[in-house]
Amino acid sequence: MRDAREGKDRPLTVHHLNELLLISSLVLLIAVAAVRISSRSGLPSLLLYLGIGVVIGQDGLFHVKFDNVELTQVIGYAALVVILAEGGLGTKWKEVRPTLPAAAVLSTVGVAVSVGVTATAAHYLIGLDWRQALIIGAVVSSTDAAAVFSVLRKVPLPSRVTGALEAESGFNDAPVVIMVVALSASGPVEHWYVLLGEITLELAIGACVGLAVGWAGAFGLRRVALPASGLYPIAVMAIAVAAYAIGATAHGSGFLAVYLASMILGNSKLPHAPANRGFAEGLGWIAQIGMFVLLGLLVTPHQLGDDFLPALIVGLVLTVVARPLAVLVSLLPFRIPWQEQALMSWAGLRGAVPIILATIPMVSGVEGSLRIFNIVFLLVVVYTLIQGPTLPWLARALKLGSSSDAADLGIESAPLERLRGHLLSVAIPEGSKMHGVEVAELRLPAGSAVTLVVRDDKSFVPLPATVLRRGDELLVVATDPVRDAAERRLRAVAQGGKLADWLGTGRRKDRGVGVGGKLS
């Protein structure tokens, strides 16, 4: 640690560590309060985290000077790995699967269209050279799932829309990172067909690594009983991070690898699946908070004035021309209604990823890289302020929000190794069609039974004629051979009520859905 008065290095003591922990705790508490504010105001929380960094920065109240771009990039990459892992674990395969082709085209063809249109505008309208213009076009072409769903959490949308947006945000980081790194490298920019070949190869390697690591990790966790339940979330995150490391070491896309591996893990029948997702969600929040605060510290507000108008111009072209055109061209073969295309065009929010990617040309020493960073920072802040609060309104105006969607039924599975069985914990939410069904009408397969019901903080052993209610929590014991059949039956009743079998509900839709998943 350096003494500012004497200009000398001084050893880090326990007292200094205590000060650092106190400051970090205060920042985290303020950031947690910011989450509450953002949920009430409709603003994405990233803006509040960035604001915290700016306030404590060199132009703020505490005058903390921070200009280590290399450290910011490293921490940003690490945070992005955690955020992608958390997003993959929370991705529902049954929602994403029908939209995978559309999301894949959006993440490739759509990115190319967005880069071309935005770079052309940056070159001709604000006078950047082609290299700088292409870097800005690539940097701002990546959407951010956290920013999108932080403002849409209260607006239920069709699964096709949420699935496409979620998969796109997980997939498009990979090609954009490859493109920005290639454009920021020293020396002449490679021909477009060479760059396209490198992007294709790295994406293929990353996809293969992610699928292989995810499958192997899920296979191992299902068959190896860990000594403590708290080890499962740690193991899941370790596997996800390993996918990134293996993919990057193999000269592939580590970001695509970690997202695919996490998606496989999140949709596999793993023990303590909700706990795994909860742990990853907590790490994701910490990663976002730390990353945004650090990016806010890196910004020097008094240097942003000259770049405000260029940021508005580039952002306007990106928002009203490049993004809608990318969505239109990408989704043309899929016959998606114009209302859904309009929402997906407006929902292309930019978040942490573009700001992190804007540090790559700074580290590489690209001429004008500071201006690129300032333009990207202003663009993200201004257009998130515009698009964020209006997204729920647009969803309702396009009649895509539905207040009648049934709430999800959560099922958590804990293995009973010595008893060769499983204990299923089932929570019945508001809107579930399991409300009003008698225990006997569940018709669970032989070898499984409802052993306990928790209602209004009181537990009791149910009778066959006990009527289930919203808010009940059930404990279902099932032997190994019928564990999957018991879960499928519970999901079917949750969707179709006591007449699920006659209505044909659940048998085809629920096939392949993992433990710990959510359903109506």
C-alpha positions as CSV (number, residue, x, y, z in Angstrom):
1,M,0.0,0.0,0.0
2,R,1.3,3.5,-0.9
3,D,1.3,6.3,1.5
4,A,0.0,9.4,-0.4
5,R,1.8,11.9,1.8
6,E,5.3,10.4,1.7
7,G,5.1,8.5,-1.7
8,K,6.4,5.4,0.0
9,D,5.2,1.8,0.1
10,R,3.9,0.7,3.4
11,P,3.0,-2.8,4.5
12,L,-0.6,-4.0,4.5
13,T,-1.6,-4.5,8.1
14,V,-4.7,-6.0,9.8
15,H,-6.0,-2.5,10.4
16,H,-5.9,-1.8,6.7
17,L,-7.6,-5.1,6.0
18,N,-10.4,-4.1,8.4
19,E,-10.8,-0.8,6.7
20,L,-11.0,-2.5,3.3
21,L,-13.6,-5.0,4.6
22,L,-15.7,-2.2,6.1
23,I,-15.7,-0.2,2.9
24,S,-16.5,-3.3,0.8
25,S,-19.4,-4.2,3.2
26,L,-20.8,-0.6,3.0
27,V,-20.7,-0.7,-0.8
28,L,-22.4,-4.1,-0.9
29,L,-25.1,-2.9,1.4
30,I,-25.7,0.3,-0.6
31,A,-25.8,-1.9,-3.8
32,V,-28.4,-4.2,-2.2
33,A,-30.5,-1.2,-1.3
34,A,-30.1,-0.1,-4.9
35,V,-31.7,-3.3,-6.1
36,R,-34.8,-2.5,-4.1
37,I,-34.9,1.0,-5.6
38,S,-34.4,-0.3,-9.1
39,S,-37.2,-2.8,-8.7
40,R,-39.6,-0.1,-7.6
41,S,-38.5,2.5,-10.2
42,G,-38.2,0.1,-13.2
43,L,-34.6,1.2,-13.8
44,P,-32.0,-1.5,-14.4
45,S,-29.8,-1.8,-11.4
46,L,-26.7,-1.5,-13.4
47,L,-27.2,2.2,-13.6
48,L,-27.3,2.5,-9.9
49,Y,-24.1,0.4,-9.5
50,L,-22.3,2.5,-12.1
51,G,-23.5,5.6,-10.2
52,I,-22.0,4.2,-7.0
53,G,-18.7,3.9,-8.7
54,V,-18.9,7.4,-10.2
55,V,-19.8,8.9,-6.8
56,I,-16.8,7.4,-5.0
57,G,-14.5,8.0,-8.0
58,Q,-12.0,10.9,-8.5
59,D,-14.7,13.3,-9.6
60,G,-17.1,12.2,-6.9
61,L,-17.4,12.6,-3.1
62,F,-14.5,10.4,-2.1
63,H,-12.0,11.3,-4.9
64,V,-10.8,7.7,-5.3
65,K,-8.5,7.7,-8.3
66,F,-8.6,4.4,-10.3
67,D,-7.2,4.0,-13.8
68,N,-6.0,0.4,-14.0
69,V,-7.6,-0.7,-17.3
70,E,-5.9,-4.1,-17.3
71,L,-7.2,-5.0,-13.8
72,T,-10.7,-3.8,-14.8
73,Q,-10.6,-6.1,-17.9
74,V,-9.5,-9.1,-16.0
75,I,-12.1,-8.6,-13.2
76,G,-14.7,-7.9,-15.9
77,Y,-14.0,-11.2,-17.7
78,A,-14.1,-13.1,-14.4
79,A,-17.4,-11.4,-13.5
80,L,-18.8,-12.2,-17.0
81,V,-18.0,-15.9,-16.6
82,V,-20.0,-16.0,-13.3
83,I,-22.9,-14.0,-14.9
84,L,-23.1,-16.3,-17.9
85,A,-22.9,-19.4,-15.6
86,E,-25.8,-18.0,-13.5
87,G,-27.8,-17.2,-16.7
88,G,-27.2,-20.7,-18.1
89,L,-28.2,-22.4,-14.8
90,G,-31.5,-20.4,-14.8
91,T,-32.3,-21.0,-18.5
92,K,-35.3,-23.3,-19.0
93,W,-34.6,-25.8,-21.7
94,K,-38.3,-26.2,-22.6
95,E,-38.6,-22.5,-23.2
96,V,-35.3,-22.1,-25.1
97,R,-35.4,-25.2,-27.2
98,P,-38.1,-24.0,-29.7
99,T,-36.3,-20.6,-30.1
100,L,-32.7,-22.0,-30.5
101,P,-32.6,-21.6,-34.3
102,A,-33.9,-18.0,-34.1
103,A,-31.5,-17.1,-31.2
104,A,-28.6,-18.6,-33.1
105,V,-29.3,-16.5,-36.2
106,L,-29.8,-13.4,-34.0
107,S,-26.5,-14.0,-32.4
108,T,-24.6,-14.4,-35.7
109,V,-26.3,-12.8,-38.6
110,G,-28.0,-10.3,-36.4
111,V,-24.7,-9.3,-34.9
112,A,-23.2,-8.9,-38.3
113,V,-26.0,-6.6,-39.5
114,S,-25.8,-4.5,-36.3
115,V,-22.1,-4.1,-36.6
116,G,-22.2,-3.1,-40.2
117,V,-25.0,-0.5,-39.8
118,T,-23.6,1.0,-36.5
119,A,-20.0,1.1,-37.9
120,T,-21.2,2.9,-41.0
121,A,-23.0,5.5,-38.9
122,A,-20.0,6.0,-36.6
123,H,-17.7,6.5,-39.6
124,Y,-19.8,8.9,-41.7
125,L,-21.7,10.7,-38.9
126,I,-19.1,11.3,-36.2
127,G,-15.9,10.9,-38.2
128,L,-14.2,7.9,-36.7
129,D,-11.8,5.9,-38.9
130,W,-13.0,2.5,-40.1
131,R,-11.1,0.5,-37.5
132,Q,-12.5,2.6,-34.6
133,A,-16.0,2.5,-36.1
134,L,-16.0,-1.3,-36.5
135,I,-14.8,-1.6,-32.9
136,I,-17.7,0.5,-31.6
137,G,-20.1,-1.4,-33.9
138,A,-18.9,-4.7,-32.5
139,V,-18.8,-3.6,-28.8
140,V,-22.4,-2.3,-28.7
141,S,-23.8,-5.3,-30.6
142,S,-24.0,-7.5,-27.5
143,T,-27.2,-7.5,-25.6
144,D,-27.4,-8.0,-21.8
145,A,-29.9,-10.4,-20.3
146,A,-29.6,-9.0,-16.8
147,A,-30.5,-5.5,-18.0
148,V,-33.5,-6.8,-20.0
149,F,-35.1,-9.1,-17.4
150,S,-34.5,-6.7,-14.5
151,V,-37.2,-4.4,-16.0
152,L,-39.4,-7.3,-17.4
153,R,-39.6,-9.4,-14.2
154,K,-43.1,-8.1,-13.5
155,V,-44.4,-8.6,-17.1
156,P,-45.0,-12.2,-18.0
157,L,-44.3,-12.7,-21.7
158,P,-44.8,-15.5,-24.2
159,S,-42.1,-18.2,-23.8
160,R,-41.0,-17.7,-27.4
161,V,-40.0,-14.1,-26.6
162,T,-38.3,-14.7,-23.3
163,G,-36.6,-17.8,-24.7
164,A,-35.2,-16.0,-27.7
165,L,-34.0,-13.0,-25.7
166,E,-32.4,-15.1,-23.1
167,A,-30.6,-17.5,-25.5
168,E,-29.5,-14.6,-27.7
169,S,-28.0,-12.7,-24.8
170,G,-26.1,-15.9,-23.8
171,F,-24.9,-16.7,-27.3
172,N,-24.0,-13.3,-28.8
173,D,-21.3,-12.5,-26.2
174,A,-19.0,-15.1,-27.8
175,P,-18.8,-13.8,-31.4
176,V,-18.7,-10.2,-30.3
177,V,-15.7,-10.8,-28.0
178,I,-13.8,-12.6,-30.7
179,M,-14.5,-9.8,-33.1
180,V,-13.5,-7.0,-30.8
181,V,-10.2,-8.8,-29.8
182,A,-9.4,-9.3,-33.5
183,L,-10.1,-5.7,-34.4
184,S,-8.1,-4.4,-31.5
185,A,-5.0,-6.5,-32.3
186,S,-1.9,-4.7,-33.4
187,G,-1.2,-4.7,-37.1
188,P,-3.5,-4.7,-40.1
189,V,-7.1,-6.0,-39.7
190,E,-7.5,-9.4,-41.3
191,H,-9.7,-9.9,-44.3
192,W,-13.4,-10.4,-43.5
193,Y,-13.4,-14.0,-44.7
194,V,-10.4,-14.9,-42.5
195,L,-12.1,-13.3,-39.5
196,L,-15.3,-15.1,-40.2
197,G,-13.5,-18.4,-40.4
198,E,-11.8,-17.7,-37.0
199,I,-15.1,-16.8,-35.4
200,T,-16.7,-20.0,-36.7
201,L,-13.9,-22.2,-35.5
202,E,-13.8,-20.7,-32.1
203,L,-17.5,-20.9,-31.7
204,A,-17.5,-24.6,-32.8
205,I,-14.7,-25.4,-30.3
206,G,-16.4,-23.6,-27.5
207,A,-19.7,-25.3,-28.2
208,C,-18.1,-28.8,-28.2
209,V,-16.2,-28.1,-25.0
210,G,-19.3,-26.6,-23.2
211,L,-21.6,-29.5,-24.2
212,A,-18.9,-32.1,-23.2
213,V,-18.1,-30.5,-19.9
214,G,-21.7,-29.9,-19.0
215,W,-22.7,-33.5,-19.8
216,A,-19.7,-35.0,-18.0
217,G,-20.3,-32.8,-14.9
218,A,-24.0,-33.6,-14.8
219,F,-23.3,-37.3,-15.2
220,G,-20.8,-37.2,-12.3
221,L,-22.9,-35.2,-9.9
222,R,-25.9,-37.5,-10.4
223,R,-23.8,-40.6,-9.5
224,V,-21.3,-39.3,-6.9
225,A,-22.9,-38.6,-3.5
226,L,-21.1,-35.6,-1.9
227,P,-20.8,-35.6,1.9
228,A,-22.6,-32.3,2.4
229,S,-25.4,-30.6,0.5
230,G,-23.5,-27.3,0.5
231,L,-20.8,-28.8,-1.7
232,Y,-23.2,-29.3,-4.6
233,P,-23.5,-25.5,-5.5
234,I,-19.7,-25.2,-5.3
235,A,-19.2,-28.2,-7.5
236,V,-21.7,-26.9,-10.1
237,M,-20.0,-23.5,-10.3
238,A,-16.6,-25.1,-10.4
239,I,-17.7,-27.2,-13.4
240,A,-19.0,-24.1,-15.2
241,V,-15.8,-22.2,-14.6
242,A,-13.8,-25.2,-15.8
243,A,-15.8,-25.2,-19.0
244,Y,-14.6,-21.6,-19.6
245,A,-11.0,-22.4,-18.8
246,I,-10.9,-25.5,-21.0
247,G,-12.6,-23.7,-23.9
248,A,-10.3,-20.7,-23.8
249,T,-7.2,-23.0,-23.4
250,A,-8.3,-24.9,-26.5
251,H,-8.5,-21.6,-28.4
252,G,-12.2,-21.7,-28.5
253,S,-14.9,-19.4,-27.1
254,G,-14.8,-19.8,-23.3
255,F,-17.9,-17.7,-22.9
256,L,-20.0,-19.9,-25.1
257,A,-18.6,-23.0,-23.4
258,V,-19.5,-21.7,-19.9
259,Y,-23.0,-20.8,-21.0
260,L,-23.8,-24.1,-22.6
261,A,-22.2,-26.2,-19.8
262,S,-24.3,-24.2,-17.3
263,M,-27.5,-24.7,-19.3
264,I,-26.9,-28.4,-19.3
265,L,-26.2,-28.5,-15.6
266,G,-29.3,-26.3,-14.9
267,N,-31.6,-28.6,-16.8
268,S,-30.2,-31.9,-15.5
269,K,-31.7,-33.9,-12.6
270,L,-29.1,-32.7,-10.1
271,P,-29.6,-32.9,-6.3
272,H,-30.4,-29.6,-4.6
273,A,-31.1,-27.9,-7.9
274,P,-32.8,-24.8,-6.4
275,A,-29.9,-24.4,-3.9
276,N,-27.5,-24.6,-6.8
277,R,-29.3,-21.8,-8.7
278,G,-29.6,-19.7,-5.5
279,F,-25.9,-19.9,-4.9
280,A,-25.1,-19.0,-8.5
281,E,-27.6,-16.1,-8.4
282,G,-25.9,-14.7,-5.3
283,L,-22.5,-15.0,-6.9
284,G,-24.0,-13.3,-10.0
285,W,-25.2,-10.4,-8.0
286,I,-21.8,-9.9,-6.3
287,A,-20.1,-10.1,-9.7
288,Q,-22.4,-7.5,-11.2
289,I,-22.1,-5.2,-8.3
290,G,-18.3,-5.4,-8.2
291,M,-18.0,-5.1,-12.0
292,F,-20.3,-2.1,-12.3
293,V,-18.8,-0.2,-9.4
294,L,-15.3,-0.8,-10.8
295,L,-16.4,0.4,-14.3
296,G,-17.9,3.5,-12.6
297,L,-14.6,4.1,-10.9
298,L,-12.8,3.9,-14.2
299,V,-14.8,6.6,-15.8
300,T,-13.7,10.3,-15.5
301,P,-17.0,12.3,-15.7
302,H,-15.4,15.6,-16.6
303,Q,-13.9,14.0,-19.8
304,L,-17.3,12.8,-21.1
305,G,-18.7,16.2,-22.3
306,D,-17.2,16.2,-25.8
307,D,-18.4,12.6,-26.5
308,F,-22.0,13.1,-25.4
309,L,-23.4,14.1,-28.8
310,P,-21.5,11.3,-30.7
311,A,-22.8,8.8,-28.2
312,L,-26.4,10.0,-28.8
313,I,-26.0,9.7,-32.5
314,V,-24.5,6.2,-32.5
315,G,-27.0,5.1,-29.9
316,L,-29.9,6.5,-31.9
317,V,-28.8,4.6,-35.1
318,L,-28.2,1.4,-33.1
319,T,-31.6,1.6,-31.4
320,V,-34.0,2.7,-34.2
321,V,-32.1,1.3,-37.3
322,A,-29.4,-1.3,-36.6
323,R,-31.2,-3.4,-34.0
324,P,-34.7,-3.5,-35.7
325,L,-33.0,-4.3,-39.0
326,A,-31.0,-7.1,-37.4
327,V,-34.1,-8.6,-35.8
328,L,-36.1,-8.3,-39.1
329,V,-33.4,-9.9,-41.2
330,S,-32.6,-12.7,-38.6
331,L,-36.2,-13.6,-37.9
332,L,-37.5,-13.4,-41.5
333,P,-37.4,-17.2,-42.0
334,F,-39.2,-18.0,-38.7
335,R,-42.6,-16.2,-39.3
336,I,-42.6,-14.5,-35.9
337,P,-45.4,-12.0,-35.4
338,W,-44.5,-8.4,-35.9
339,Q,-45.5,-7.5,-32.3
340,E,-42.9,-10.0,-30.9
341,Q,-40.3,-8.7,-33.3
342,A,-41.0,-5.1,-32.2
343,L,-40.5,-6.0,-28.6
344,M,-37.3,-7.9,-29.2
345,S,-36.0,-4.9,-31.2
346,W,-36.6,-2.5,-28.3
347,A,-35.4,-5.1,-25.7
348,G,-31.9,-5.1,-27.1
349,L,-30.6,-3.4,-23.9
350,R,-26.8,-2.9,-23.5
351,G,-25.3,-3.5,-20.1
352,A,-22.0,-4.5,-18.6
353,V,-20.6,-6.5,-21.6
354,P,-20.2,-3.5,-24.0
355,I,-18.4,-1.4,-21.3
356,I,-16.1,-4.3,-20.5
357,L,-15.4,-4.9,-24.2
358,A,-14.6,-1.2,-24.6
359,T,-11.5,-1.8,-22.3
360,I,-10.0,-4.3,-24.8
361,P,-8.9,-1.6,-27.3
362,M,-7.6,0.5,-24.4
363,V,-5.4,-2.4,-23.2
364,S,-4.3,-3.1,-26.8
365,G,-3.3,0.6,-27.3
366,V,-5.7,1.3,-30.2
367,E,-5.6,4.9,-31.2
368,G,-8.7,6.8,-29.9
369,S,-9.6,4.0,-27.5
370,L,-10.4,6.4,-24.7
371,R,-12.9,8.1,-26.9
372,I,-14.4,4.7,-27.8
373,F,-14.8,3.9,-24.1
374,N,-16.4,7.2,-23.3
375,I,-18.9,6.9,-26.2
376,V,-19.8,3.3,-25.2
377,F,-20.2,4.3,-21.5
378,L,-22.5,7.2,-22.4
379,L,-24.5,5.2,-24.9
380,V,-25.2,2.4,-22.4
381,V,-26.3,4.8,-19.7
382,V,-28.5,7.1,-21.8
383,Y,-30.3,4.5,-23.8
384,T,-30.8,2.2,-20.8
385,L,-32.5,5.1,-19.1
386,I,-34.7,5.5,-22.2
387,Q,-35.4,1.9,-23.0
388,G,-35.5,0.3,-19.5
389,P,-38.6,2.1,-18.0
390,T,-40.5,1.9,-21.3
391,L,-40.1,-1.9,-21.9
392,P,-43.0,-3.0,-19.6
393,W,-45.2,-0.3,-21.2
394,L,-44.4,-1.5,-24.7
395,A,-45.0,-5.1,-23.8
396,R,-48.5,-4.2,-22.5
397,A,-49.2,-1.9,-25.5
398,L,-48.3,-4.8,-27.9
399,K,-50.6,-7.0,-25.8
400,L,-47.7,-9.5,-25.1
401,G,-48.0,-9.3,-21.3
402,S,-50.5,-11.7,-19.7
403,S,-51.7,-11.4,-16.1
404,S,-53.4,-14.8,-16.3
405,D,-50.2,-16.9,-16.6
406,A,-50.1,-19.5,-13.8
407,A,-47.4,-19.3,-11.3
408,D,-44.6,-21.9,-11.4
409,L,-44.5,-25.0,-9.3
410,G,-41.1,-25.5,-7.7
411,I,-39.8,-29.0,-7.0
412,E,-36.6,-29.7,-5.1
413,S,-35.1,-33.1,-4.9
414,A,-32.7,-34.4,-2.2
415,P,-31.3,-37.9,-2.6
416,L,-31.7,-40.4,0.2
417,E,-28.6,-42.5,-0.6
418,R,-28.8,-45.2,2.1
419,L,-32.6,-45.6,1.6
420,R,-32.3,-45.7,-2.2
421,G,-34.9,-43.1,-2.6
422,H,-35.6,-39.4,-3.0
423,L,-37.3,-36.7,-0.9
424,L,-39.2,-34.2,-3.2
425,S,-40.1,-30.9,-1.7
426,V,-43.1,-29.3,-3.6
427,A,-44.3,-25.7,-3.2
428,I,-47.8,-24.9,-4.5
429,P,-47.9,-21.3,-5.6
430,E,-50.8,-18.9,-6.5
431,G,-52.6,-19.9,-9.7
432,S,-51.6,-23.6,-9.6
433,K,-54.2,-26.0,-10.7
434,M,-53.1,-28.3,-7.9
435,H,-55.3,-26.1,-5.7
436,G,-58.4,-28.1,-4.7
437,V,-57.0,-31.5,-5.6
438,E,-57.2,-34.2,-3.0
439,V,-54.1,-36.2,-2.1
440,A,-55.6,-39.4,-3.5
441,E,-56.5,-37.6,-6.7
442,L,-52.8,-37.0,-7.3
443,R,-52.6,-40.7,-8.2
444,L,-48.9,-41.0,-7.6
445,P,-47.2,-44.2,-8.8
446,A,-46.8,-47.1,-6.4
447,G,-43.6,-46.5,-4.4
448,S,-44.2,-42.8,-3.8
449,A,-46.5,-41.0,-1.3
450,V,-47.2,-37.6,0.2
451,T,-45.8,-37.9,3.7
452,L,-46.2,-34.4,5.1
453,V,-48.0,-31.2,4.3
454,V,-47.0,-27.8,5.7
455,R,-49.8,-25.2,5.8
456,D,-49.8,-21.9,7.6
457,D,-46.6,-22.8,9.4
458,K,-48.1,-26.0,10.7
459,S,-47.3,-29.5,9.5
460,F,-49.5,-32.6,9.5
461,V,-49.6,-36.0,7.9
462,P,-52.3,-35.9,5.2
463,L,-55.1,-38.3,4.7
464,P,-56.2,-39.5,1.2
465,A,-59.1,-37.0,1.3
466,T,-57.0,-34.0,2.4
467,V,-57.5,-31.1,-0.1
468,L,-54.4,-29.3,-1.2
469,R,-54.4,-25.5,-1.2
470,R,-52.3,-22.7,-2.6
471,G,-49.3,-22.0,-0.4
472,D,-49.0,-25.6,0.8
473,E,-45.6,-27.3,0.9
474,L,-45.6,-31.0,0.3
475,L,-42.9,-33.6,1.2
476,V,-43.1,-36.5,-1.3
477,V,-41.0,-39.7,-0.8
478,A,-40.3,-41.7,-3.9
479,T,-38.1,-44.8,-4.5
480,D,-35.5,-44.7,-7.2
481,P,-37.5,-46.6,-9.9
482,V,-40.5,-44.3,-9.7
483,R,-38.8,-41.0,-8.8
484,D,-39.1,-39.6,-12.4
485,A,-42.7,-40.9,-12.8
486,A,-43.7,-39.2,-9.6
487,E,-42.3,-35.9,-10.7
488,R,-43.9,-36.1,-14.1
489,R,-47.3,-36.8,-12.4
490,L,-46.9,-33.8,-10.1
491,R,-46.1,-31.6,-13.0
492,A,-49.0,-32.9,-15.0
493,V,-51.5,-32.2,-12.1
494,A,-49.9,-28.7,-11.7
495,Q,-50.7,-28.0,-15.3
496,G,-54.0,-29.7,-15.9
497,G,-55.5,-30.3,-12.4
498,K,-57.1,-33.6,-11.4
499,L,-58.1,-34.4,-15.0
500,A,-54.6,-34.1,-16.3
501,D,-54.5,-37.6,-17.8
502,W,-57.8,-37.2,-19.7
503,L,-56.7,-33.7,-20.9
504,G,-53.4,-35.0,-22.1
505,T,-51.5,-32.4,-20.0
506,G,-47.9,-32.8,-19.1
507,R,-46.9,-36.1,-20.6
508,R,-45.3,-34.7,-23.8
509,K,-44.4,-31.3,-22.5
510,D,-42.6,-32.3,-19.3
511,R,-40.4,-35.0,-20.9
512,G,-36.8,-34.1,-20.3
513,V,-37.4,-31.3,-17.8
514,G,-34.9,-31.6,-15.0
515,V,-35.4,-31.6,-11.2
516,G,-35.7,-28.3,-9.6
517,G,-37.4,-26.8,-12.7
518,K,-40.4,-24.5,-12.7
519,L,-43.7,-25.2,-14.3
520,S,-47.2,-23.9,-14.3
